[in-house]
Amino acid sequence: MTESIAPPTAKVEPKPTRELAKVAVSGWLGTAMEFMDFQLYSLAAAIVFNKIFFPEVSPVIGLIAAMATYGVGYVARLVGAVYFGRMGDRIGRKKVLFITIALMGASTTLIGVLPTYAMIGIWAPIMLVALRLIQGFGAGAEIAGATVMLAEFAPARRRGLISSLVCLGTNSGTLAASALWAILVSVLPEDQLLSWGWRIPFLASFVLMIFAVWIRRSLKESPVFEQREDVVDGVALSKKEIAKAAELAGTSTIEAALHQRKGKAFLIALGLRFGQAGNSGLIQTFLIGYLATVLLVDKSVGTTAIVYGSLLGFVTIPIMGILGDRFGRKPLYLGLSALTALFAIPMMLMVTSGNTTVITIAIVLGLNLGVLSLFAMESVTMAEFFGARTRFTQLALAKEIGGILATAIGPLLAATLTAVTGHWWPLAAMLVGYSLITLISAAVGPEVRGRDMVRLEDAV
């Protein structure tokens, strides 16, 4: 294979093509489905799973157990990030995106037909965890792949705005899942919700999966992947083949990128991930269960607030993308993470006020400031941080390791700490901590707005 390698030529920033619209729809659908699936599960874990899969324990312990099943999916996501991330960097982005969407959709649909604890006992939560693991394995590289595809197709001056479509997809999925649950808990009596109503959202996701798979069958490969100097006949070269290519071409450009010392860009990206991921797990998952189980607020209040917050996000997200293209990624990260840390205590005072309107406003503001705005920045910034040779793998790992440390462990830790202390302050402290990690990471990281995506080396 190496004998046919031609000397590398100068590459240019890939320009938007007529495929951009199709890639945008595909990315939006895939991330919408991923977050719909996970939000369906997280809300179910907070509202009903503790009763239908863990009925023989106290409400507080049941909530902790349900949050634990929610968290195991993030372990599978990490495995999926490693497996599919390396595959995406080796054989291309589009093949991986087709596989991941099918895995996610099938496992989510099957959750909707699971027998409950009352039917088969301990096997019910075991089967739930198994499907959660499959769901997570497929989702581990989904959002990373969609992010990479959009960022690599987008023109440099509009990369933040176009990459924010990934966030709009996640917001659409969150909105759809939250709206379904808000309707169910408002319309159905609790006995019907627990007996059959909870299955409806999971079964409905099957329609979205079919449409997403159909769209992705006709996608073209990322122009950045096709222009990479280490790709021949649609497959990335091995280390041995790269050495041969450099020898034939009389250049060490590819080898220099291959042997660049990794770690700094990854660690900064991981720190940036903490704020959004941690705040998301606490606000969109744990806080909903905390309202219903501990504060004894009507179940519909939390889900309705998420719906309102997600609707506002359709304005917030593209605005953040535009501002990031105009002023840079770093200033927005610094401002958003600082404001989120300052808002944590006031938000919890509002949540515990007992006034449903005040509670709703607090969740809407917290969701848009500390989750959706940061997510709009995260998608494009992390893609620009990494070189083209390992972008998919590093981006997927940064997202999923951050997800495990913050989004998965966060709700479980919050449930435990609030149960032990009997107070809301651990939740506020965790929101502040996550935001400060992101603030520090943004401060030490470089500005990467408009970086050449074809470059093989990382930004730092």
C-alpha positions as CSV (number, residue, x, y, z in Angstrom):
1,M,0.0,0.0,0.0
2,T,2.8,2.4,0.9
3,E,4.4,2.2,-2.6
4,S,1.4,4.0,-4.1
5,I,1.5,6.9,-1.7
6,A,2.0,10.3,-3.4
7,P,3.8,13.2,-1.7
8,P,1.4,15.2,0.4
9,T,0.2,18.5,-1.2
10,A,-0.9,21.7,0.5
11,K,-4.4,21.6,1.8
12,V,-6.9,24.3,2.1
13,E,-9.7,24.9,4.5
14,P,-12.7,22.8,3.3
15,K,-15.5,24.9,1.9
16,P,-19.3,24.4,2.5
17,T,-20.9,22.3,-0.2
18,R,-24.5,21.3,-1.0
19,E,-23.9,18.4,1.3
20,L,-23.8,20.7,4.3
21,A,-27.6,20.8,4.6
22,K,-27.8,17.1,4.6
23,V,-25.0,16.8,7.2
24,A,-26.8,19.4,9.3
25,V,-30.0,17.5,9.3
26,S,-28.2,14.2,10.0
27,G,-26.3,15.8,12.9
28,W,-29.4,17.4,14.3
29,L,-31.4,14.2,14.0
30,G,-28.7,12.0,15.6
31,T,-28.0,14.2,18.5
32,A,-31.8,14.8,19.0
33,M,-32.3,11.1,19.2
34,E,-29.3,10.6,21.5
35,F,-30.5,13.2,24.0
36,M,-34.2,12.2,23.6
37,D,-33.2,8.7,24.5
38,F,-31.1,9.8,27.5
39,Q,-33.6,12.4,28.7
40,L,-36.4,9.8,28.4
41,Y,-34.3,7.5,30.6
42,S,-33.2,10.2,33.0
43,L,-36.7,11.5,33.6
44,A,-38.0,8.0,33.9
45,A,-35.3,7.3,36.5
46,A,-36.3,10.3,38.4
47,I,-40.1,9.8,38.2
48,V,-41.1,6.1,37.8
49,F,-38.2,3.7,37.6
50,N,-37.6,3.7,41.4
51,K,-41.2,2.4,41.8
52,I,-41.4,-0.1,38.9
53,F,-37.9,-1.5,39.0
54,F,-36.9,-0.9,42.6
55,P,-40.2,-1.1,44.6
56,E,-39.0,-2.9,47.7
57,V,-36.9,-0.1,49.1
58,S,-37.5,3.4,50.6
59,P,-38.2,6.3,48.2
60,V,-34.8,7.9,48.9
61,I,-32.9,4.6,48.3
62,G,-35.1,3.9,45.3
63,L,-34.1,7.3,43.8
64,I,-30.4,6.5,44.5
65,A,-30.7,3.1,42.8
66,A,-32.5,4.6,39.8
67,M,-29.8,7.2,39.4
68,A,-27.2,4.5,39.6
69,T,-28.8,2.7,36.6
70,Y,-28.8,6.1,34.8
71,G,-25.1,6.4,35.6
72,V,-24.0,3.0,34.2
73,G,-24.8,4.1,30.7
74,Y,-21.9,6.6,30.9
75,V,-19.4,3.8,31.5
76,A,-20.6,2.1,28.3
77,R,-20.4,5.5,26.6
78,L,-16.7,5.6,27.4
79,V,-16.1,2.2,25.9
80,G,-18.1,3.3,22.8
81,A,-16.1,6.5,22.6
82,V,-12.8,4.5,22.5
83,Y,-14.1,1.9,20.0
84,F,-16.0,4.1,17.6
85,G,-13.7,7.1,18.0
86,R,-10.7,5.1,16.8
87,M,-12.8,3.7,14.0
88,G,-14.0,7.1,13.0
89,D,-10.4,8.4,12.7
90,R,-9.3,5.3,10.9
91,I,-12.0,4.6,8.3
92,G,-14.1,7.8,8.3
93,R,-16.8,9.6,10.1
94,K,-20.0,8.6,8.2
95,K,-19.7,4.8,8.7
96,V,-19.5,5.2,12.4
97,L,-22.5,7.6,12.6
98,F,-24.6,5.0,10.8
99,I,-23.7,2.3,13.3
100,T,-24.2,4.4,16.4
101,I,-27.7,5.6,15.5
102,A,-28.9,2.1,14.9
103,L,-27.5,0.8,18.3
104,M,-29.1,3.7,20.2
105,G,-32.5,3.4,18.6
106,A,-32.8,-0.3,19.0
107,S,-31.9,-0.4,22.7
108,T,-34.2,2.6,23.6
109,T,-37.1,1.0,21.8
110,L,-36.6,-2.3,23.7
111,I,-36.6,-0.5,27.1
112,G,-40.3,0.2,26.2
113,V,-41.2,-3.5,26.2
114,L,-39.3,-4.5,29.3
115,P,-41.2,-6.5,32.0
116,T,-41.2,-4.8,35.4
117,Y,-40.0,-6.0,38.8
118,A,-43.6,-7.1,39.6
119,M,-43.5,-9.4,36.6
120,I,-40.1,-11.1,36.8
121,G,-38.4,-9.8,39.9
122,I,-34.7,-9.0,40.0
123,W,-34.3,-9.8,36.3
124,A,-36.2,-6.6,35.4
125,P,-33.5,-4.2,36.7
126,I,-30.8,-6.5,35.3
127,M,-32.4,-6.3,31.8
128,L,-32.8,-2.5,32.2
129,V,-29.1,-2.1,33.0
130,A,-28.1,-4.3,30.0
131,L,-30.1,-2.2,27.6
132,R,-28.8,0.9,29.2
133,L,-25.3,-0.3,28.5
134,I,-26.0,-1.0,24.9
135,Q,-27.6,2.4,24.5
136,G,-24.6,4.0,26.0
137,F,-22.2,2.1,23.9
138,G,-23.8,3.4,20.7
139,A,-24.2,6.9,22.1
140,G,-20.5,7.1,23.2
141,A,-19.4,8.5,19.8
142,E,-22.7,9.8,18.4
143,I,-22.4,13.5,19.5
144,A,-18.7,13.5,18.9
145,G,-19.2,12.2,15.4
146,A,-21.9,14.7,14.6
147,T,-19.8,17.5,16.1
148,V,-16.8,16.6,14.0
149,M,-18.8,16.3,10.8
150,L,-20.5,19.7,11.2
151,A,-17.3,21.4,12.2
152,E,-15.3,19.9,9.4
153,F,-17.9,20.8,6.8
154,A,-18.5,24.4,8.1
155,P,-16.8,27.5,6.8
156,A,-14.4,29.0,9.4
157,R,-16.3,32.2,9.8
158,R,-19.6,30.5,10.6
159,R,-18.2,27.4,12.3
160,G,-19.6,28.3,15.7
161,L,-23.1,28.9,14.4
162,I,-23.2,25.8,12.2
163,S,-21.7,23.6,15.0
164,S,-24.4,24.9,17.3
165,L,-26.8,22.8,15.3
166,V,-25.5,19.8,17.3
167,C,-26.7,21.7,20.5
168,L,-30.0,22.4,18.8
169,G,-30.4,18.7,18.2
170,T,-29.7,17.9,21.8
171,N,-32.1,20.6,22.9
172,S,-34.7,19.2,20.5
173,G,-34.3,15.8,22.0
174,T,-34.5,17.1,25.5
175,L,-37.6,19.1,24.7
176,A,-39.3,16.2,23.0
177,A,-38.6,13.8,25.9
178,S,-39.5,16.4,28.5
179,A,-42.7,17.3,26.7
180,L,-43.7,13.7,26.5
181,W,-43.2,13.2,30.2
182,A,-44.9,16.4,31.0
183,I,-48.0,15.3,29.1
184,L,-47.9,11.8,30.6
185,V,-47.6,13.0,34.3
186,S,-50.3,15.6,33.8
187,V,-52.8,13.5,32.0
188,L,-52.4,10.0,33.3
189,P,-53.3,8.9,36.9
190,E,-50.3,7.5,38.7
191,D,-51.5,3.9,38.5
192,Q,-51.8,4.1,34.7
193,L,-48.5,5.9,34.4
194,L,-46.7,3.1,36.3
195,S,-48.5,0.3,34.6
196,W,-48.3,1.2,30.9
197,G,-47.9,5.0,30.4
198,W,-44.1,5.1,31.0
199,R,-43.6,2.8,27.9
200,I,-45.0,5.3,25.4
201,P,-42.0,7.6,25.1
202,F,-39.5,4.7,24.6
203,L,-41.6,3.1,21.9
204,A,-42.2,6.4,20.1
205,S,-38.4,6.9,19.6
206,F,-38.5,4.1,17.0
207,V,-40.0,6.4,14.4
208,L,-37.1,8.9,14.8
209,M,-34.5,6.2,14.5
210,I,-35.9,5.0,11.2
211,F,-35.8,8.5,9.7
212,A,-32.2,9.1,11.1
213,V,-30.9,5.9,9.6
214,W,-32.5,6.7,6.2
215,I,-30.8,10.1,6.1
216,R,-27.4,8.8,7.1
217,R,-27.3,6.1,4.4
218,S,-26.7,8.8,1.8
219,L,-24.2,11.1,3.6
220,K,-20.8,11.9,2.0
221,E,-17.6,11.7,4.0
222,S,-16.2,14.7,5.8
223,P,-14.0,16.8,3.4
224,V,-11.4,17.2,6.1
225,F,-11.0,13.4,6.4
226,E,-10.7,13.1,2.6
227,Q,-8.0,15.8,2.5
228,R,-5.9,14.4,5.3
229,E,-2.3,13.7,4.3
230,D,-2.4,10.4,6.2
231,V,-5.5,9.0,4.4
232,V,-5.2,6.8,1.3
233,D,-8.2,5.2,-0.4
234,G,-10.5,6.2,2.4
235,V,-8.5,4.6,5.2
236,A,-6.0,6.3,7.6
237,L,-2.4,5.0,7.3
238,S,-0.8,3.0,10.1
239,K,2.3,4.3,11.8
240,K,4.5,2.2,9.6
241,E,2.8,3.5,6.5
242,I,3.1,7.1,7.7
243,A,6.8,6.7,8.1
244,K,7.1,5.4,4.6
245,A,5.0,8.2,3.3
246,A,7.2,10.8,4.9
247,E,10.3,9.1,3.5
248,L,8.9,9.1,-0.1
249,A,7.7,12.7,0.2
250,G,10.9,14.0,1.8
251,T,8.9,15.6,4.7
252,S,8.3,14.9,8.3
253,T,5.0,16.8,8.5
254,I,2.8,13.8,9.1
255,E,5.3,12.2,11.5
256,A,5.6,15.4,13.5
257,A,1.8,15.4,14.0
258,L,1.8,11.7,14.8
259,H,4.5,12.1,17.5
260,Q,3.2,15.4,19.0
261,R,3.1,15.0,22.7
262,K,-0.6,14.5,23.6
263,G,-2.4,15.5,26.7
264,K,-2.5,19.2,27.2
265,A,-5.3,19.9,24.7
266,F,-7.2,16.9,26.0
267,L,-7.0,18.0,29.6
268,I,-8.1,21.6,28.9
269,A,-11.0,20.2,26.8
270,L,-11.9,17.9,29.6
271,G,-12.0,20.8,32.0
272,L,-14.2,22.8,29.7
273,R,-16.6,19.8,29.5
274,F,-17.0,19.7,33.3
275,G,-19.2,22.8,33.6
276,Q,-21.8,21.9,31.0
277,A,-21.8,18.1,31.7
278,G,-22.0,18.5,35.5
279,N,-24.6,21.2,35.4
280,S,-26.7,19.2,33.0
281,G,-26.8,16.1,35.2
282,L,-27.7,18.2,38.3
283,I,-30.3,20.5,36.7
284,Q,-31.9,18.2,34.1
285,T,-31.8,14.9,36.0
286,F,-31.3,15.1,39.7
287,L,-33.2,18.3,40.4
288,I,-36.3,16.9,38.8
289,G,-36.3,13.9,41.1
290,Y,-35.3,16.1,44.1
291,L,-38.4,18.3,43.5
292,A,-40.8,15.4,43.3
293,T,-39.2,13.1,45.9
294,V,-37.7,15.4,48.6
295,L,-39.5,18.7,48.2
296,L,-42.8,17.0,47.3
297,V,-43.5,19.4,44.5
298,D,-45.9,18.2,41.8
299,K,-44.1,16.0,39.2
300,S,-45.3,18.2,36.4
301,V,-43.5,21.3,37.7
302,G,-39.9,20.1,37.0
303,T,-40.7,18.6,33.6
304,T,-42.6,21.7,32.5
305,A,-39.7,23.9,33.5
306,I,-37.3,21.8,31.4
307,V,-39.7,22.2,28.4
308,Y,-39.8,26.0,28.9
309,G,-36.0,26.1,29.3
310,S,-35.5,24.0,26.1
311,L,-37.8,26.3,24.1
312,L,-35.8,29.3,25.2
313,G,-32.7,27.4,24.2
314,F,-33.7,27.6,20.5
315,V,-32.9,31.3,20.8
316,T,-30.0,31.0,23.3
317,I,-27.9,28.4,21.4
318,P,-27.6,30.1,18.0
319,I,-27.0,33.4,19.6
320,M,-24.0,31.9,21.5
321,G,-22.8,30.4,18.3
322,I,-22.9,33.8,16.6
323,L,-21.2,35.5,19.5
324,G,-18.5,32.9,19.6
325,D,-17.8,33.5,15.9
326,R,-17.7,37.2,16.5
327,F,-15.8,37.5,19.7
328,G,-14.0,34.2,20.1
329,R,-14.6,31.1,22.2
330,K,-12.5,32.0,25.3
331,P,-14.3,35.2,26.4
332,L,-17.7,33.5,26.3
333,Y,-16.5,30.6,28.3
334,L,-15.1,32.8,31.0
335,G,-18.2,34.9,31.2
336,L,-20.7,32.0,31.2
337,S,-18.9,29.9,33.7
338,A,-18.5,32.8,36.1
339,L,-22.2,33.8,35.9
340,T,-23.3,30.2,36.4
341,A,-21.2,29.9,39.6
342,L,-22.6,33.2,40.9
343,F,-26.2,32.0,40.1
344,A,-26.0,28.6,41.9
345,I,-27.0,29.7,45.4
346,P,-29.8,32.1,44.2
347,M,-31.1,29.3,42.0
348,M,-31.4,26.9,44.8
349,L,-33.1,29.5,47.1
350,M,-35.6,29.9,44.3
351,V,-36.1,26.2,43.8
352,T,-36.7,25.6,47.5
353,S,-39.1,28.6,47.8
354,G,-42.2,26.5,47.3
355,N,-43.5,28.9,44.7
356,T,-44.0,27.0,41.4
357,T,-43.5,30.1,39.2
358,V,-40.3,30.9,41.0
359,I,-39.1,27.3,40.7
360,T,-39.8,27.3,37.0
361,I,-37.9,30.6,36.4
362,A,-34.9,29.2,38.3
363,I,-34.7,26.0,36.3
364,V,-35.2,27.9,33.0
365,L,-32.4,30.3,33.8
366,G,-30.1,27.7,35.1
367,L,-30.6,25.4,32.1
368,N,-29.9,28.2,29.6
369,L,-27.0,29.8,31.4
370,G,-25.1,26.8,32.8
371,V,-26.0,24.1,30.3
372,L,-27.2,25.2,26.9
373,S,-25.0,28.2,26.5
374,L,-21.9,26.3,27.5
375,F,-22.9,23.5,25.2
376,A,-23.1,25.8,22.2
377,M,-19.4,26.8,22.9
378,E,-18.3,23.3,23.7
379,S,-19.2,21.7,20.4
380,V,-17.1,24.0,18.2
381,T,-14.3,24.7,20.7
382,M,-13.4,21.0,21.4
383,A,-13.5,20.2,17.6
384,E,-11.0,23.1,17.0
385,F,-8.8,22.0,19.9
386,F,-7.8,18.7,18.3
387,G,-5.9,17.8,15.2
388,A,-7.6,16.0,12.3
389,R,-5.7,12.8,12.8
390,T,-7.2,12.0,16.3
391,R,-10.0,14.6,16.5
392,F,-12.8,12.0,16.6
393,T,-11.2,9.9,19.3
394,Q,-10.0,12.7,21.5
395,L,-13.3,14.6,21.3
396,A,-15.3,11.5,22.1
397,L,-13.1,10.6,25.0
398,A,-13.1,14.2,26.4
399,K,-16.9,14.3,26.2
400,E,-17.4,10.8,27.7
401,I,-14.8,11.0,30.5
402,G,-16.3,14.3,31.4
403,G,-19.7,12.7,31.3
404,I,-18.7,9.9,33.7
405,L,-17.0,12.2,36.1
406,A,-19.7,14.9,36.1
407,T,-23.0,13.9,34.5
408,A,-23.1,10.3,35.6
409,I,-21.6,10.5,39.1
410,G,-23.0,14.0,39.8
411,P,-26.7,13.0,40.3
412,L,-25.7,9.9,42.3
413,L,-23.4,12.0,44.5
414,A,-26.0,14.8,44.8
415,A,-28.7,12.2,45.8
416,T,-26.4,10.8,48.5
417,L,-25.2,14.1,49.9
418,T,-28.7,15.7,50.1
419,A,-30.1,12.5,51.7
420,V,-27.3,12.6,54.4
421,T,-27.4,16.3,55.1
422,G,-31.1,16.9,54.6
423,H,-30.3,20.2,52.8
424,W,-29.9,21.7,49.4
425,W,-26.4,23.2,49.9
426,P,-24.4,20.2,48.5
427,L,-26.2,20.7,45.2
428,A,-25.3,24.4,45.0
429,A,-21.7,23.6,46.0
430,M,-21.5,21.1,43.2
431,L,-22.8,23.6,40.6
432,V,-20.2,26.1,41.8
433,G,-17.4,23.5,41.7
434,Y,-18.2,22.4,38.1
435,S,-18.4,25.9,36.9
436,L,-15.1,26.9,38.4
437,I,-13.3,24.0,36.8
438,T,-14.5,25.2,33.4
439,L,-13.6,28.8,34.3
440,I,-10.0,27.8,35.1
441,S,-9.7,25.6,32.0
442,A,-10.9,28.5,29.8
443,A,-8.4,30.8,31.4
444,V,-5.4,28.6,30.7
445,G,-6.5,27.4,27.3
446,P,-5.8,29.1,23.9
447,E,-8.2,30.9,21.6
448,V,-9.0,28.5,18.8
449,R,-11.6,30.4,16.8
450,G,-11.2,29.8,13.0
451,R,-8.4,27.3,13.3
452,D,-7.6,25.3,10.2
453,M,-9.4,21.9,10.7
454,V,-7.1,20.1,8.2
455,R,-4.1,20.5,10.4
456,L,-3.1,17.2,11.9
457,E,-1.6,18.5,15.2
458,D,-3.5,19.7,18.3
459,A,-3.9,23.4,19.1
460,V,-1.6,23.1,22.1
